[in-house]
């Protein structure tokens, strides 16, 4: 990407420990998991992800692209699960040292459409089985986070075709890398 090393990764699961935690977090047999346990597991995976993948890549000057980070935790655990934002941010600060992305692409999609797409892809993890109202709260959370930090968030209409979504993301990345 414009002469930069690119490290593409995801959460939870960008490390061996993260993959194991992901299995627990998405396991339908863990429906009784408390919101606090969920929060701590996501942050444990994130701390390991930073130690093994993200921080070394940033140290080398690489561009890191990760599918999900702190904003997802805020949307799901605060807005979706009802945990206090101050608690979520305090634990996140411990896990991340306050690291924040330079840009966040928010692929916005009405929850009903997203759930239908996941159903068509046979995706049925613990979160996919949550009621539509939960997903509506999570979406509202993401949109409110984007309103708070409009310079960092790039809102993408994910109802558009894949090529259009990809082109919007690529154009924004190119624009930002030219400004470096």
C-alpha positions as CSV (number, residue, x, y, z in Angstrom):
1,X,0.0,0.0,0.0
2,X,1.8,3.0,-1.3
3,X,5.2,1.5,-0.3
4,X,4.1,0.8,3.3
5,X,4.2,-2.5,5.0
6,X,0.6,-3.5,5.8
7,X,-0.4,-5.7,8.7
8,X,-4.0,-6.9,8.5
9,X,-5.4,-8.5,11.6
10,X,-8.6,-8.9,13.6
11,X,-10.0,-9.0,17.1
12,X,-10.5,-11.1,19.0
13,X,-8.3,-13.7,17.4
14,X,-5.2,-12.1,15.9
15,X,-3.0,-14.3,18.1
16,X,-3.1,-17.8,19.4
17,X,-4.4,-16.7,22.7
18,X,-6.9,-14.4,21.0
19,X,-8.2,-17.3,18.9
20,X,-8.9,-19.3,22.0
21,X,-10.6,-16.4,23.7
22,X,-12.6,-15.8,20.6
23,X,-13.9,-19.4,20.7
24,X,-15.2,-18.8,24.3
25,X,-16.6,-15.4,23.4
26,X,-18.6,-16.6,20.4
27,X,-19.6,-20.0,21.8
28,X,-23.4,-20.5,22.0
29,X,-22.8,-22.7,25.1
30,X,-21.6,-19.5,26.9
31,X,-25.0,-17.7,26.9
32,X,-24.8,-17.1,30.6
33,X,-21.5,-15.1,30.3
34,X,-21.8,-11.9,32.4
35,X,-21.2,-8.6,30.6
36,X,-18.2,-8.0,32.9
37,X,-16.6,-11.4,32.0
38,X,-17.2,-10.6,28.3
39,X,-15.5,-7.2,28.7
40,X,-12.5,-8.7,30.5
41,X,-12.1,-11.4,27.9
42,X,-12.2,-8.9,25.0
43,X,-9.6,-6.8,26.8
44,X,-7.4,-9.8,27.6
45,X,-7.4,-10.7,23.9
46,X,-6.7,-7.0,23.0
47,X,-3.7,-6.8,25.3
48,X,-2.2,-9.9,23.8
49,X,-2.9,-8.6,20.3
50,X,-1.1,-5.4,21.1
51,X,1.9,-7.2,22.6
52,X,2.3,-9.7,19.8
53,X,1.0,-8.0,16.7
54,X,0.0,-4.3,16.8
55,X,2.8,-2.7,18.8
56,X,5.7,-4.5,17.0
57,X,4.1,-3.5,13.7
58,X,3.7,0.1,14.6
59,X,7.3,0.1,16.0
60,X,8.4,-1.0,12.5
61,X,6.4,1.8,10.9
62,X,3.9,-0.5,9.4
63,X,0.3,0.4,8.6
64,X,-2.0,-1.7,10.8
65,X,-5.5,-2.6,9.7
66,X,-7.5,-4.4,12.3
67,X,-11.1,-5.6,12.1
68,X,-12.4,-4.2,15.4
69,X,-10.8,-2.5,18.3
70,X,-11.9,-0.3,21.3
71,X,-14.9,1.2,19.5
72,X,-16.5,-2.2,19.1
73,X,-16.1,-2.9,22.8
74,X,-17.7,0.4,23.6
75,X,-20.6,-0.2,21.2
76,X,-21.2,-3.8,22.3
77,X,-20.4,-3.7,26.1
78,X,-21.7,-0.2,26.9
79,X,-24.6,0.3,24.5
80,X,-25.5,-3.3,24.0
81,X,-24.8,-4.8,27.4
82,X,-25.3,-1.6,29.5
83,X,-21.9,-1.5,31.2
84,X,-20.8,2.0,32.4
85,X,-18.5,3.7,29.9
86,X,-16.1,4.8,32.6
87,X,-15.5,1.1,33.6
88,X,-15.0,0.1,30.0
89,X,-12.6,2.9,29.3
90,X,-10.6,2.3,32.5
91,X,-10.1,-1.4,31.6
92,X,-9.4,-0.5,27.9
93,X,-6.7,2.1,29.0
94,X,-5.0,-0.7,31.0
95,X,-5.2,-3.1,28.0
96,X,-4.1,-0.6,25.3
97,X,-2.1,2.1,27.1
98,X,-4.6,4.6,25.5
99,X,-3.7,3.6,21.9
100,X,-6.3,4.8,19.4
101,X,-6.6,4.2,15.7
102,X,-5.8,7.1,13.3
103,X,-9.0,6.2,11.4
104,X,-12.0,4.0,12.0
105,X,-14.2,2.9,9.1
106,X,-17.7,2.4,10.3
107,X,-19.6,0.1,7.9
108,X,-23.1,1.1,8.8
109,X,-25.9,-1.3,8.1
110,X,-29.4,-1.6,9.6
111,X,-29.4,-4.5,12.0
112,X,-32.0,-6.5,10.2
113,X,-30.0,-6.5,7.0
114,X,-26.8,-7.4,8.9
115,X,-28.5,-10.3,10.6
116,X,-30.0,-11.5,7.4
117,X,-26.6,-11.4,5.7
118,X,-25.1,-13.4,8.6
119,X,-27.9,-15.9,8.4
120,X,-27.3,-16.4,4.7
121,X,-23.6,-16.9,5.5
122,X,-24.6,-19.5,8.1
123,X,-23.1,-17.4,10.9
124,X,-24.8,-18.3,14.2
125,X,-22.4,-17.3,17.0
126,X,-23.6,-16.1,20.4
127,X,-23.9,-12.5,19.2
128,X,-25.9,-13.4,16.1
129,X,-28.5,-15.0,18.4
130,X,-29.1,-11.8,20.3
131,X,-32.4,-10.1,19.6
132,X,-32.8,-7.3,17.1
133,X,-33.1,-4.7,19.9
134,X,-29.6,-5.6,21.1
135,X,-28.2,-5.0,17.6
136,X,-30.1,-1.8,17.3
137,X,-28.5,-0.6,20.6
138,X,-25.0,-1.6,19.3
139,X,-25.6,0.3,16.0
140,X,-26.8,3.4,17.9
141,X,-23.6,3.1,20.0
142,X,-21.4,3.0,16.9
143,X,-23.2,6.0,15.4
144,X,-22.9,8.0,18.6
145,X,-19.2,7.3,18.8
146,X,-18.8,8.4,15.2
147,X,-20.6,11.7,16.1
148,X,-18.2,12.3,19.0
149,X,-15.1,11.9,16.8
150,X,-16.0,12.8,13.2
151,X,-12.4,13.5,12.2
152,X,-11.5,9.9,13.1
153,X,-14.5,8.1,11.9
154,X,-15.4,7.5,8.2
155,X,-19.0,6.4,7.9
156,X,-19.6,4.0,5.0
157,X,-23.0,3.0,3.8
158,X,-22.7,-0.8,3.9
159,X,-25.9,-1.3,2.0
160,X,-24.0,-0.3,-1.1
161,X,-22.3,-3.0,-3.3
162,X,-19.0,-4.4,-2.2
163,X,-17.0,-2.5,-4.9
164,X,-18.4,0.8,-3.8
165,X,-17.6,0.1,-0.2
166,X,-14.1,-1.0,-1.1
167,X,-13.5,2.1,-3.3
168,X,-14.6,4.4,-0.5
169,X,-12.2,2.8,2.0
170,X,-9.3,2.7,-0.4
171,X,-9.8,6.3,-1.4
172,X,-9.7,7.4,2.2
173,X,-6.7,5.4,3.0
174,X,-4.9,6.7,0.0
175,X,-5.8,10.3,0.9
176,X,-4.5,9.9,4.4
177,X,-1.3,8.2,3.4
178,X,-0.6,11.0,0.9
179,X,-0.9,13.4,3.8
180,X,1.7,11.6,5.9
